[in-house]
């Protein structure tokens, strides 16, 4: 299977500001590049780029083994 790298880059991603918990919106691609955005109160918010890449690799592995995404976010609850 081809890599999903870049395929999901335009997908929306919501993050909570670690200081005030305000929600900021970025794209998955921005998060993977480690872009920093400011929340509405001016605090810097940066996504966990290595964590996002790990999750994309996990999704690629799931697609390779099952042919579909499965129930995203439900894997941990089922264990």
mmCIF file of the N, C-alpha and C atoms, coordinates in Angstrom:
data_MODEL
# 
_entry.id   MODEL 
# 
loop_
_atom_site.group_PDB 
_atom_site.id 
_atom_site.type_symbol 
_atom_site.label_atom_id 
_atom_site.label_alt_id 
_atom_site.label_comp_id 
_atom_site.label_asym_id 
_atom_site.label_entity_id 
_atom_site.label_seq_id 
_atom_site.pdbx_PDB_ins_code 
_atom_site.Cartn_x 
_atom_site.Cartn_y 
_atom_site.Cartn_z 
_atom_site.occupancy 
_atom_site.B_iso_or_equiv 
_atom_site.pdbx_formal_charge 
_atom_site.auth_seq_id 
_atom_site.auth_comp_id 
_atom_site.auth_asym_id 
_atom_site.auth_atom_id 
_atom_site.pdbx_PDB_model_num 
ATOM 1   N N  . UNK A 1 1  ? 0.840   -1.184 0.000  1.00 0.00 ? 1  UNK A N  1 
ATOM 2   C CA . UNK A 1 1  ? 0.000   0.000  0.000  1.00 0.00 ? 1  UNK A CA 1 
ATOM 3   C C  . UNK A 1 1  ? 0.878   1.238  0.000  1.00 0.00 ? 1  UNK A C  1 
ATOM 4   N N  . UNK A 1 2  ? 0.413   2.285  -0.650 1.00 0.00 ? 2  UNK A N  1 
ATOM 5   C CA . UNK A 1 2  ? 1.140   3.541  -0.660 1.00 0.00 ? 2  UNK A CA 1 
ATOM 6   C C  . UNK A 1 2  ? 1.018   4.214  0.700  1.00 0.00 ? 2  UNK A C  1 
ATOM 7   N N  . UNK A 1 3  ? 2.005   4.995  1.059  1.00 0.00 ? 3  UNK A N  1 
ATOM 8   C CA . UNK A 1 3  ? 1.993   5.711  2.328  1.00 0.00 ? 3  UNK A CA 1 
ATOM 9   C C  . UNK A 1 3  ? 0.910   6.777  2.334  1.00 0.00 ? 3  UNK A C  1 
ATOM 10  N N  . UNK A 1 4  ? 0.312   6.975  3.509  1.00 0.00 ? 4  UNK A N  1 
ATOM 11  C CA . UNK A 1 4  ? -0.708  8.019  3.673  1.00 0.00 ? 4  UNK A CA 1 
ATOM 12  C C  . UNK A 1 4  ? -0.077  9.371  3.952  1.00 0.00 ? 4  UNK A C  1 
ATOM 13  N N  . UNK A 1 5  ? 1.257   9.428  4.003  1.00 0.00 ? 5  UNK A N  1 
ATOM 14  C CA . UNK A 1 5  ? 1.936   10.688 4.282  1.00 0.00 ? 5  UNK A CA 1 
ATOM 15  C C  . UNK A 1 5  ? 1.502   11.738 3.274  1.00 0.00 ? 5  UNK A C  1 
ATOM 16  N N  . UNK A 1 6  ? 1.004   12.843 3.758  1.00 0.00 ? 6  UNK A N  1 
ATOM 17  C CA . UNK A 1 6  ? 0.525   13.914 2.898  1.00 0.00 ? 6  UNK A CA 1 
ATOM 18  C C  . UNK A 1 6  ? -0.938  13.791 2.527  1.00 0.00 ? 6  UNK A C  1 
ATOM 19  N N  . UNK A 1 7  ? -1.487  12.591 2.564  1.00 0.00 ? 7  UNK A N  1 
ATOM 20  C CA . UNK A 1 7  ? -2.873  12.358 2.153  1.00 0.00 ? 7  UNK A CA 1 
ATOM 21  C C  . UNK A 1 7  ? -3.851  13.071 3.078  1.00 0.00 ? 7  UNK A C  1 
ATOM 22  N N  . UNK A 1 8  ? -3.572  13.067 4.371  1.00 0.00 ? 8  UNK A N  1 
ATOM 23  C CA . UNK A 1 8  ? -4.475  13.656 5.356  1.00 0.00 ? 8  UNK A CA 1 
ATOM 24  C C  . UNK A 1 8  ? -4.065  15.067 5.776  1.00 0.00 ? 8  UNK A C  1 
ATOM 25  N N  . UNK A 1 9  ? -3.088  15.657 5.107  1.00 0.00 ? 9  UNK A N  1 
ATOM 26  C CA . UNK A 1 9  ? -2.551  16.943 5.537  1.00 0.00 ? 9  UNK A CA 1 
ATOM 27  C C  . UNK A 1 9  ? -3.591  18.060 5.626  1.00 0.00 ? 9  UNK A C  1 
ATOM 28  N N  . UNK A 1 10 ? -4.649  18.013 4.850  1.00 0.00 ? 10 UNK A N  1 
ATOM 29  C CA . UNK A 1 10 ? -5.651  19.077 4.900  1.00 0.00 ? 10 UNK A CA 1 
ATOM 30  C C  . UNK A 1 10 ? -6.782  18.780 5.887  1.00 0.00 ? 10 UNK A C  1 
ATOM 31  N N  . UNK A 1 11 ? -6.705  17.643 6.562  1.00 0.00 ? 11 UNK A N  1 
ATOM 32  C CA . UNK A 1 11 ? -7.746  17.280 7.534  1.00 0.00 ? 11 UNK A CA 1 
ATOM 33  C C  . UNK A 1 11 ? -7.702  18.230 8.730  1.00 0.00 ? 11 UNK A C  1 
ATOM 34  N N  . UNK A 1 12 ? -8.872  18.663 9.209  1.00 0.00 ? 12 UNK A N  1 
ATOM 35  C CA . UNK A 1 12 ? -8.900  19.587 10.351 1.00 0.00 ? 12 UNK A CA 1 
ATOM 36  C C  . UNK A 1 12 ? -8.510  18.886 11.649 1.00 0.00 ? 12 UNK A C  1 
ATOM 37  N N  . UNK A 1 13 ? -7.885  19.637 12.520 1.00 0.00 ? 13 UNK A N  1 
ATOM 38  C CA . UNK A 1 13 ? -7.441  19.120 13.809 1.00 0.00 ? 13 UNK A CA 1 
ATOM 39  C C  . UNK A 1 13 ? -7.732  20.187 14.850 1.00 0.00 ? 13 UNK A C  1 
ATOM 40  N N  . UNK A 1 14 ? -8.402  19.813 15.928 1.00 0.00 ? 14 UNK A N  1 
ATOM 41  C CA . UNK A 1 14 ? -8.678  20.744 17.017 1.00 0.00 ? 14 UNK A CA 1 
ATOM 42  C C  . UNK A 1 14 ? -7.770  20.421 18.189 1.00 0.00 ? 14 UNK A C  1 
ATOM 43  N N  . UNK A 1 15 ? -7.157  21.455 18.737 1.00 0.00 ? 15 UNK A N  1 
ATOM 44  C CA . UNK A 1 15 ? -6.289  21.303 19.897 1.00 0.00 ? 15 UNK A CA 1 
ATOM 45  C C  . UNK A 1 15 ? -6.773  22.225 21.004 1.00 0.00 ? 15 UNK A C  1 
ATOM 46  N N  . UNK A 1 16 ? -6.547  21.806 22.233 1.00 0.00 ? 16 UNK A N  1 
ATOM 47  C CA . UNK A 1 16 ? -6.869  22.657 23.377 1.00 0.00 ? 16 UNK A CA 1 
ATOM 48  C C  . UNK A 1 16 ? -5.607  23.394 23.808 1.00 0.00 ? 16 UNK A C  1 
ATOM 49  N N  . UNK A 1 17 ? -5.739  24.661 24.081 1.00 0.00 ? 17 UNK A N  1 
ATOM 50  C CA . UNK A 1 17 ? -4.619  25.446 24.586 1.00 0.00 ? 17 UNK A CA 1 
ATOM 51  C C  . UNK A 1 17 ? -4.218  24.882 25.949 1.00 0.00 ? 17 UNK A C  1 
ATOM 52  N N  . UNK A 1 18 ? -2.927  24.633 26.150 1.00 0.00 ? 18 UNK A N  1 
ATOM 53  C CA . UNK A 1 18 ? -2.485  24.065 27.426 1.00 0.00 ? 18 UNK A CA 1 
ATOM 54  C C  . UNK A 1 18 ? -2.578  25.060 28.589 1.00 0.00 ? 18 UNK A C  1 
ATOM 55  N N  . UNK A 1 19 ? -2.764  26.335 28.293 1.00 0.00 ? 19 UNK A N  1 
ATOM 56  C CA . UNK A 1 19 ? -2.836  27.351 29.349 1.00 0.00 ? 19 UNK A CA 1 
ATOM 57  C C  . UNK A 1 19 ? -4.278  27.643 29.747 1.00 0.00 ? 19 UNK A C  1 
ATOM 58  N N  . UNK A 1 20 ? -5.132  27.917 28.739 1.00 0.00 ? 20 UNK A N  1 
ATOM 59  C CA . UNK A 1 20 ? -6.500  28.354 29.054 1.00 0.00 ? 20 UNK A CA 1 
ATOM 60  C C  . UNK A 1 20 ? -7.583  27.412 28.543 1.00 0.00 ? 20 UNK A C  1 
ATOM 61  N N  . UNK A 1 21 ? -7.195  26.343 27.855 1.00 0.00 ? 21 UNK A N  1 
ATOM 62  C CA . UNK A 1 21 ? -8.115  25.329 27.322 1.00 0.00 ? 21 UNK A CA 1 
ATOM 63  C C  . UNK A 1 21 ? -8.975  25.823 26.159 1.00 0.00 ? 21 UNK A C  1 
ATOM 64  N N  . UNK A 1 22 ? -8.681  26.986 25.608 1.00 0.00 ? 22 UNK A N  1 
ATOM 65  C CA . UNK A 1 22 ? -9.400  27.452 24.417 1.00 0.00 ? 22 UNK A CA 1 
ATOM 66  C C  . UNK A 1 22 ? -9.095  26.501 23.260 1.00 0.00 ? 22 UNK A C  1 
ATOM 67  N N  . UNK A 1 23 ? -10.053 26.317 22.373 1.00 0.00 ? 23 UNK A N  1 
ATOM 68  C CA . UNK A 1 23 ? -9.882  25.432 21.226 1.00 0.00 ? 23 UNK A CA 1 
ATOM 69  C C  . UNK A 1 23 ? -9.284  26.201 20.058 1.00 0.00 ? 23 UNK A C  1 
ATOM 70  N N  . UNK A 1 24 ? -8.251  25.625 19.454 1.00 0.00 ? 24 UNK A N  1 
ATOM 71  C CA . UNK A 1 24 ? -7.665  26.191 18.236 1.00 0.00 ? 24 UNK A CA 1 
ATOM 72  C C  . UNK A 1 24 ? -7.789  25.158 17.134 1.00 0.00 ? 24 UNK A C  1 
ATOM 73  N N  . UNK A 1 25 ? -7.904  25.624 15.910 1.00 0.00 ? 25 UNK A N  1 
ATOM 74  C CA . UNK A 1 25 ? -8.027  24.722 14.772 1.00 0.00 ? 25 UNK A CA 1 
ATOM 75  C C  . UNK A 1 25 ? -6.840  24.905 13.847 1.00 0.00 ? 25 UNK A C  1 
ATOM 76  N N  . UNK A 1 26 ? -6.249  23.789 13.486 1.00 0.00 ? 26 UNK A N  1 
ATOM 77  C CA . UNK A 1 26 ? -5.165  23.754 12.508 1.00 0.00 ? 26 UNK A CA 1 
ATOM 78  C C  . UNK A 1 26 ? -5.438  22.570 11.602 1.00 0.00 ? 26 UNK A C  1 
ATOM 79  N N  . UNK A 1 27 ? -4.619  22.388 10.590 1.00 0.00 ? 27 UNK A N  1 
ATOM 80  C CA . UNK A 1 27 ? -4.736  21.190 9.762  1.00 0.00 ? 27 UNK A CA 1 
ATOM 81  C C  . UNK A 1 27 ? -3.761  20.139 10.280 1.00 0.00 ? 27 UNK A C  1 
ATOM 82  N N  . UNK A 1 28 ? -4.019  18.911 9.937  1.00 0.00 ? 28 UNK A N  1 
ATOM 83  C CA . UNK A 1 28 ? -3.130  17.829 10.344 1.00 0.00 ? 28 UNK A CA 1 
ATOM 84  C C  . UNK A 1 28 ? -1.725  18.075 9.803  1.00 0.00 ? 28 UNK A C  1 
ATOM 85  N N  . UNK A 1 29 ? -1.627  18.589 8.586  1.00 0.00 ? 29 UNK A N  1 
ATOM 86  C CA . UNK A 1 29 ? -0.320  18.889 7.992  1.00 0.00 ? 29 UNK A CA 1 
ATOM 87  C C  . UNK A 1 29 ? 0.439   19.923 8.798  1.00 0.00 ? 29 UNK A C  1 
ATOM 88  N N  . UNK A 1 30 ? -0.263  20.973 9.254  1.00 0.00 ? 30 UNK A N  1 
ATOM 89  C CA . UNK A 1 30 ? 0.386   21.979 10.087 1.00 0.00 ? 30 UNK A CA 1 
ATOM 90  C C  . UNK A 1 30 ? 0.868   21.361 11.392 1.00 0.00 ? 30 UNK A C  1 
ATOM 91  N N  . UNK A 1 31 ? 0.046   20.506 11.967 1.00 0.00 ? 31 UNK A N  1 
ATOM 92  C CA . UNK A 1 31 ? 0.436   19.836 13.206 1.00 0.00 ? 31 UNK A CA 1 
ATOM 93  C C  . UNK A 1 31 ? 1.647   18.950 13.023 1.00 0.00 ? 31 UNK A C  1 
ATOM 94  N N  . UNK A 1 32 ? 1.697   18.216 11.915 1.00 0.00 ? 32 UNK A N  1 
ATOM 95  C CA . UNK A 1 32 ? 2.830   17.329 11.646 1.00 0.00 ? 32 UNK A CA 1 
ATOM 96  C C  . UNK A 1 32 ? 4.114   18.107 11.401 1.00 0.00 ? 32 UNK A C  1 
ATOM 97  N N  . UNK A 1 33 ? 3.992   19.339 10.914 1.00 0.00 ? 33 UNK A N  1 
ATOM 98  C CA . UNK A 1 33 ? 5.171   20.176 10.698 1.00 0.00 ? 33 UNK A CA 1 
ATOM 99  C C  . UNK A 1 33 ? 5.573   20.931 11.961 1.00 0.00 ? 33 UNK A C  1 
ATOM 100 N N  . UNK A 1 34 ? 4.796   20.776 13.023 1.00 0.00 ? 34 UNK A N  1 
ATOM 101 C CA . UNK A 1 34 ? 5.129   21.435 14.280 1.00 0.00 ? 34 UNK A CA 1 
ATOM 102 C C  . UNK A 1 34 ? 4.795   22.914 14.300 1.00 0.00 ? 34 UNK A C  1 
ATOM 103 N N  . UNK A 1 35 ? 3.832   23.318 13.478 1.00 0.00 ? 35 UNK A N  1 
ATOM 104 C CA . UNK A 1 35 ? 3.438   24.730 13.436 1.00 0.00 ? 35 UNK A CA 1 
ATOM 105 C C  . UNK A 1 35 ? 2.883   25.166 14.785 1.00 0.00 ? 35 UNK A C  1 
ATOM 106 N N  . UNK A 1 36 ? 3.172   26.387 15.158 1.00 0.00 ? 36 UNK A N  1 
ATOM 107 C CA . UNK A 1 36 ? 2.646   26.963 16.389 1.00 0.00 ? 36 UNK A CA 1 
ATOM 108 C C  . UNK A 1 36 ? 1.611   28.016 16.021 1.00 0.00 ? 36 UNK A C  1 
ATOM 109 N N  . UNK A 1 37 ? 0.447   27.933 16.647 1.00 0.00 ? 37 UNK A N  1 
ATOM 110 C CA . UNK A 1 37 ? -0.610  28.922 16.436 1.00 0.00 ? 37 UNK A CA 1 
ATOM 111 C C  . UNK A 1 37 ? -0.957  29.538 17.782 1.00 0.00 ? 37 UNK A C  1 
ATOM 112 N N  . UNK A 1 38 ? -1.614  30.674 17.742 1.00 0.00 ? 38 UNK A N  1 
ATOM 113 C CA . UNK A 1 38 ? -2.017  31.347 18.968 1.00 0.00 ? 38 UNK A CA 1 
ATOM 114 C C  . UNK A 1 38 ? -3.504  31.129 19.211 1.00 0.00 ? 38 UNK A C  1 
ATOM 115 N N  . UNK A 1 39 ? -3.858  30.869 20.465 1.00 0.00 ? 39 UNK A N  1 
ATOM 116 C CA . UNK A 1 39 ? -5.262  30.753 20.812 1.00 0.00 ? 39 UNK A CA 1 
ATOM 117 C C  . UNK A 1 39 ? -5.859  32.154 20.863 1.00 0.00 ? 39 UNK A C  1 
ATOM 118 N N  . UNK A 1 40 ? -7.151  32.240 21.096 1.00 0.00 ? 40 UNK A N  1 
ATOM 119 C CA . UNK A 1 40 ? -7.829  33.546 21.110 1.00 0.00 ? 40 UNK A CA 1 
ATOM 120 C C  . UNK A 1 40 ? -7.313  34.471 22.203 1.00 0.00 ? 40 UNK A C  1 
ATOM 121 N N  . UNK A 1 41 ? -6.636  33.916 23.196 1.00 0.00 ? 41 UNK A N  1 
ATOM 122 C CA . UNK A 1 41 ? -6.073  34.747 24.272 1.00 0.00 ? 41 UNK A CA 1 
ATOM 123 C C  . UNK A 1 41 ? -4.580  35.000 24.099 1.00 0.00 ? 41 UNK A C  1 
ATOM 124 N N  . UNK A 1 42 ? -4.025  34.536 22.973 1.00 0.00 ? 42 UNK A N  1 
ATOM 125 C CA . UNK A 1 42 ? -2.633  34.827 22.652 1.00 0.00 ? 42 UNK A CA 1 
ATOM 126 C C  . UNK A 1 42 ? -1.604  33.832 23.138 1.00 0.00 ? 42 UNK A C  1 
ATOM 127 N N  . UNK A 1 43 ? -2.046  32.675 23.649 1.00 0.00 ? 43 UNK A N  1 
ATOM 128 C CA . UNK A 1 43 ? -1.103  31.648 24.101 1.00 0.00 ? 43 UNK A CA 1 
ATOM 129 C C  . UNK A 1 43 ? -0.669  30.777 22.921 1.00 0.00 ? 43 UNK A C  1 
ATOM 130 N N  . UNK A 1 44 ? 0.588   30.367 22.926 1.00 0.00 ? 44 UNK A N  1 
ATOM 131 C CA . UNK A 1 44 ? 1.116   29.514 21.862 1.00 0.00 ? 44 UNK A CA 1 
ATOM 132 C C  . UNK A 1 44 ? 0.645   28.073 22.044 1.00 0.00 ? 44 UNK A C  1 
ATOM 133 N N  . UNK A 1 45 ? 0.182   27.464 20.950 1.00 0.00 ? 45 UNK A N  1 
ATOM 134 C CA . UNK A 1 45 ? -0.282  26.078 20.954 1.00 0.00 ? 45 UNK A CA 1 
ATOM 135 C C  . UNK A 1 45 ? 0.441   25.349 19.830 1.00 0.00 ? 45 UNK A C  1 
ATOM 136 N N  . UNK A 1 46 ? 1.105   24.251 20.175 1.00 0.00 ? 46 UNK A N  1 
ATOM 137 C CA . UNK A 1 46 ? 1.837   23.444 19.197 1.00 0.00 ? 46 UNK A CA 1 
ATOM 138 C C  . UNK A 1 46 ? 1.404   21.993 19.331 1.00 0.00 ? 46 UNK A C  1 
ATOM 139 N N  . UNK A 1 47 ? 1.118   21.340 18.207 1.00 0.00 ? 47 UNK A N  1 
ATOM 140 C CA . UNK A 1 47 ? 0.731   19.930 18.219 1.00 0.00 ? 47 UNK A CA 1 
ATOM 141 C C  . UNK A 1 47 ? 1.947   19.056 18.476 1.00 0.00 ? 47 UNK A C  1 
ATOM 142 N N  . UNK A 1 48 ? 1.701   17.850 18.947 1.00 0.00 ? 48 UNK A N  1 
ATOM 143 C CA . UNK A 1 48 ? 2.739   16.854 19.161 1.00 0.00 ? 48 UNK A CA 1 
ATOM 144 C C  . UNK A 1 48 ? 3.029   16.186 17.809 1.00 0.00 ? 48 UNK A C  1 
ATOM 145 N N  . UNK A 1 49 ? 3.949   16.766 17.033 1.00 0.00 ? 49 UNK A N  1 
ATOM 146 C CA . UNK A 1 49 ? 4.235   16.277 15.679 1.00 0.00 ? 49 UNK A CA 1 
ATOM 147 C C  . UNK A 1 49 ? 4.655   14.806 15.663 1.00 0.00 ? 49 UNK A C  1 
ATOM 148 N N  . UNK A 1 50 ? 5.587   14.365 16.523 1.00 0.00 ? 50 UNK A N  1 
ATOM 149 C CA . UNK A 1 50 ? 5.934   12.940 16.513 1.00 0.00 ? 50 UNK A CA 1 
ATOM 150 C C  . UNK A 1 50 ? 4.739   12.046 16.872 1.00 0.00 ? 50 UNK A C  1 
ATOM 151 N N  . UNK A 1 51 ? 3.890   12.511 17.761 1.00 0.00 ? 51 UNK A N  1 
ATOM 152 C CA . UNK A 1 51 ? 2.697   11.740 18.122 1.00 0.00 ? 51 UNK A CA 1 
ATOM 153 C C  . UNK A 1 51 ? 1.729   11.612 16.962 1.00 0.00 ? 51 UNK A C  1 
ATOM 154 N N  . UNK A 1 52 ? 1.551   12.691 16.210 1.00 0.00 ? 52 UNK A N  1 
ATOM 155 C CA . UNK A 1 52 ? 0.679   12.633 15.036 1.00 0.00 ? 52 UNK A CA 1 
ATOM 156 C C  . UNK A 1 52 ? 1.234   11.666 14.000 1.00 0.00 ? 52 UNK A C  1 
ATOM 157 N N  . UNK A 1 53 ? 2.541   11.698 13.787 1.00 0.00 ? 53 UNK A N  1 
ATOM 158 C CA . UNK A 1 53 ? 3.156   10.765 12.836 1.00 0.00 ? 53 UNK A CA 1 
ATOM 159 C C  . UNK A 1 53 ? 2.991   9.316  13.296 1.00 0.00 ? 53 UNK A C  1 
ATOM 160 N N  . UNK A 1 54 ? 3.128   9.069  14.602 1.00 0.00 ? 54 UNK A N  1 
ATOM 161 C CA . UNK A 1 54 ? 2.922   7.709  15.125 1.00 0.00 ? 54 UNK A CA 1 
ATOM 162 C C  . UNK A 1 54 ? 1.500   7.229  14.848 1.00 0.00 ? 54 UNK A C  1 
ATOM 163 N N  . UNK A 1 55 ? 0.523   8.104  15.066 1.00 0.00 ? 55 UNK A N  1 
ATOM 164 C CA . UNK A 1 55 ? -0.868  7.730  14.826 1.00 0.00 ? 55 UNK A CA 1 
ATOM 165 C C  . UNK A 1 55 ? -1.128  7.466  13.345 1.00 0.00 ? 55 UNK A C  1 
ATOM 166 N N  . UNK A 1 56 ? -0.535  8.256  12.460 1.00 0.00 ? 56 UNK A N  1 
ATOM 167 C CA . UNK A 1 56 ? -0.693  8.003  11.025 1.00 0.00 ? 56 UNK A CA 1 
ATOM 168 C C  . UNK A 1 56 ? -0.086  6.662  10.637 1.00 0.00 ? 56 UNK A C  1 
ATOM 169 N N  . UNK A 1 57 ? 1.071   6.342  11.194 1.00 0.00 ? 57 UNK A N  1 
ATOM 170 C CA . UNK A 1 57 ? 1.676   5.024  10.909 1.00 0.00 ? 57 UNK A CA 1 
ATOM 171 C C  . UNK A 1 57 ? 0.787   3.900  11.421 1.00 0.00 ? 57 UNK A C  1 
ATOM 172 N N  . UNK A 1 58 ? 0.168   4.105  12.593 1.00 0.00 ? 58 UNK A N  1 
ATOM 173 C CA . UNK A 1 58 ? -0.725  3.089  13.151 1.00 0.00 ? 58 UNK A CA 1 
ATOM 174 C C  . UNK A 1 58 ? -1.932  2.893  12.227 1.00 0.00 ? 58 UNK A C  1 
ATOM 175 N N  . UNK A 1 59 ? -2.469  4.002  11.696 1.00 0.00 ? 59 UNK A N  1 
ATOM 176 C CA . UNK A 1 59 ? -3.585  3.894  10.754 1.00 0.00 ? 59 UNK A CA 1 
ATOM 177 C C  . UNK A 1 59 ? -3.175  3.174  9.485  1.00 0.00 ? 59 UNK A C  1 
ATOM 178 N N  . UNK A 1 60 ? -1.983  3.475  8.966  1.00 0.00 ? 60 UNK A N  1 
ATOM 179 C CA . UNK A 1 60 ? -1.497  2.784  7.772  1.00 0.00 ? 60 UNK A CA 1 
ATOM 180 C C  . UNK A 1 60 ? -1.397  1.288  8.016  1.00 0.00 ? 60 UNK A C  1 
ATOM 181 N N  . UNK A 1 61 ? -0.895  0.891  9.176  1.00 0.00 ? 61 UNK A N  1 
ATOM 182 C CA . UNK A 1 61 ? -0.778  -0.524 9.499  1.00 0.00 ? 61 UNK A CA 1 
ATOM 183 C C  . UNK A 1 61 ? -2.156  -1.181 9.580  1.00 0.00 ? 61 UNK A C  1 
ATOM 184 N N  . UNK A 1 62 ? -3.121  -0.471 10.168 1.00 0.00 ? 62 UNK A N  1 
ATOM 185 C CA . UNK A 1 62 ? -4.477  -1.016 10.272 1.00 0.00 ? 62 UNK A CA 1 
ATOM 186 C C  . UNK A 1 62 ? -5.081  -1.192 8.887  1.00 0.00 ? 62 UNK A C  1 
ATOM 187 N N  . UNK A 1 63 ? -4.884  -0.200 8.025  1.00 0.00 ? 63 UNK A N  1 
ATOM 188 C CA . UNK A 1 63 ? -5.419  -0.308 6.669  1.00 0.00 ? 63 UNK A CA 1 
ATOM 189 C C  . UNK A 1 63 ? -4.756  -1.473 5.944  1.00 0.00 ? 63 UNK A C  1 
ATOM 190 N N  . UNK A 1 64 ? -3.439  -1.616 6.087  1.00 0.00 ? 64 UNK A N  1 
ATOM 191 C CA . UNK A 1 64 ? -2.727  -2.707 5.430  1.00 0.00 ? 64 UNK A CA 1 
ATOM 192 C C  . UNK A 1 64 ? -3.242  -4.073 5.893  1.00 0.00 ? 64 UNK A C  1 
ATOM 193 N N  . UNK A 1 65 ? -3.555  -4.203 7.182  1.00 0.00 ? 65 UNK A N  1 
ATOM 194 C CA . UNK A 1 65 ? -3.944  -5.508 7.706  1.00 0.00 ? 65 UNK A CA 1 
ATOM 195 C C  . UNK A 1 65 ? -5.439  -5.797 7.570  1.00 0.00 ? 65 UNK A C  1 
ATOM 196 N N  . UNK A 1 66 ? -6.284  -4.762 7.570  1.00 0.00 ? 66 UNK A N  1 
ATOM 197 C CA . UNK A 1 66 ? -7.726  -4.996 7.553  1.00 0.00 ? 66 UNK A CA 1 
ATOM 198 C C  . UNK A 1 66 ? -8.432  -4.460 6.318  1.00 0.00 ? 66 UNK A C  1 
ATOM 199 N N  . UNK A 1 67 ? -7.807  -3.522 5.621  1.00 0.00 ? 67 UNK A N  1 
ATOM 200 C CA . UNK A 1 67 ? -8.445  -2.922 4.459  1.00 0.00 ? 67 UNK A CA 1 
ATOM 201 C C  . UNK A 1 67 ? -9.336  -1.739 4.797  1.00 0.00 ? 67 UNK A C  1 
ATOM 202 N N  . UNK A 1 68 ? -9.416  -1.370 6.087  1.00 0.00 ? 68 UNK A N  1 
ATOM 203 C CA . UNK A 1 68 ? -10.218 -0.211 6.483  1.00 0.00 ? 68 UNK A CA 1 
ATOM 204 C C  . UNK A 1 68 ? -9.651  0.397  7.756  1.00 0.00 ? 68 UNK A C  1 
ATOM 205 N N  . UNK A 1 69 ? -10.166 1.573  8.131  1.00 0.00 ? 69 UNK A N  1 
ATOM 206 C CA . UNK A 1 69 ? -9.686  2.275  9.320  1.00 0.00 ? 69 UNK A CA 1 
ATOM 207 C C  . UNK A 1 69 ? -10.147 1.611  10.609 1.00 0.00 ? 69 UNK A C  1 
ATOM 208 N N  . UNK A 1 70 ? -11.288 0.965  10.593 1.00 0.00 ? 70 UNK A N  1 
ATOM 209 C CA . UNK A 1 70 ? -11.861 0.456  11.827 1.00 0.00 ? 70 UNK A CA 1 
ATOM 210 C C  . UNK A 1 70 ? -12.566 1.583  12.556 1.00 0.00 ? 70 UNK A C  1 
ATOM 211 N N  . UNK A 1 71 ? -12.822 1.366  13.820 1.00 0.00 ? 71 UNK A N  1 
ATOM 212 C CA . UNK A 1 71 ? -13.478 2.391  14.648 1.00 0.00 ? 71 UNK A CA 1 
ATOM 213 C C  . UNK A 1 71 ? -12.412 3.238  15.303 1.00 0.00 ? 71 UNK A C  1 
ATOM 214 N N  . UNK A 1 72 ? -12.123 4.370  14.709 1.00 0.00 ? 72 UNK A N  1 
ATOM 215 C CA . UNK A 1 72 ? -11.054 5.230  15.208 1.00 0.00 ? 72 UNK A CA 1 
ATOM 216 C C  . UNK A 1 72 ? -11.347 5.679  16.627 1.00 0.00 ? 72 UNK A C  1 
ATOM 217 N N  . UNK A 1 73 ? -10.338 5.622  17.472 1.00 0.00 ? 73 UNK A N  1 
ATOM 218 C CA . UNK A 1 73 ? -10.478 6.046  18.852 1.00 0.00 ? 73 UNK A CA 1 
ATOM 219 C C  . UNK A 1 73 ? -11.079 5.001  19.752 1.00 0.00 ? 73 UNK A C  1 
ATOM 220 N N  . UNK A 1 74 ? -11.513 3.874  19.213 1.00 0.00 ? 74 UNK A N  1 
ATOM 221 C CA . UNK A 1 74 ? -12.155 2.848  20.018 1.00 0.00 ? 74 UNK A CA 1 
ATOM 222 C C  . UNK A 1 74 ? -11.224 1.691  20.362 1.00 0.00 ? 74 UNK A C  1 
ATOM 223 N N  . UNK A 1 75 ? -10.054 1.653  19.738 1.00 0.00 ? 75 UNK A N  1 
ATOM 224 C CA . UNK A 1 75 ? -9.147  0.526  19.923 1.00 0.00 ? 75 UNK A CA 1 
ATOM 225 C C  . UNK A 1 75 ? -8.733  0.365  21.387 1.00 0.00 ? 75 UNK A C  1 
ATOM 226 N N  . UNK A 1 76 ? -8.370  1.441  22.060 1.00 0.00 ? 76 UNK A N  1 
ATOM 227 C CA . UNK A 1 76 ? -7.930  1.362  23.442 1.00 0.00 ? 76 UNK A CA 1 
ATOM 228 C C  . UNK A 1 76 ? -9.046  0.918  24.372 1.00 0.00 ? 76 UNK A C  1 
ATOM 229 N N  . UNK A 1 77 ? -10.263 1.380  24.115 1.00 0.00 ? 77 UNK A N  1 
ATOM 230 C CA . UNK A 1 77 ? -11.396 1.034  24.970 1.00 0.00 ? 77 UNK A CA 1 
ATOM 231 C C  . UNK A 1 77 ? -11.757 -0.442 24.875 1.00 0.00 ? 77 UNK A C  1 
ATOM 232 N N  . UNK A 1 78 ? -11.461 -1.066 23.738 1.00 0.00 ? 78 UNK A N  1 
ATOM 233 C CA . UNK A 1 78 ? -11.802 -2.468 23.544 1.00 0.00 ? 78 UNK A CA 1 
ATOM 234 C C  . UNK A 1 78 ? -10.833 -3.412 24.234 1.00 0.00 ? 78 UNK A C  1 
ATOM 235 N N  . UNK A 1 79 ? -9.661  -2.923 24.626 1.00 0.00 ? 79 UNK A N  1 
ATOM 236 C CA . UNK A 1 79 ? -8.645  -3.801 25.226 1.00 0.00 ? 79 UNK A CA 1 
ATOM 237 C C  . UNK A 1 79 ? -8.871  -4.022 26.679 1.00 0.00 ? 79 UNK A C  1 
# 
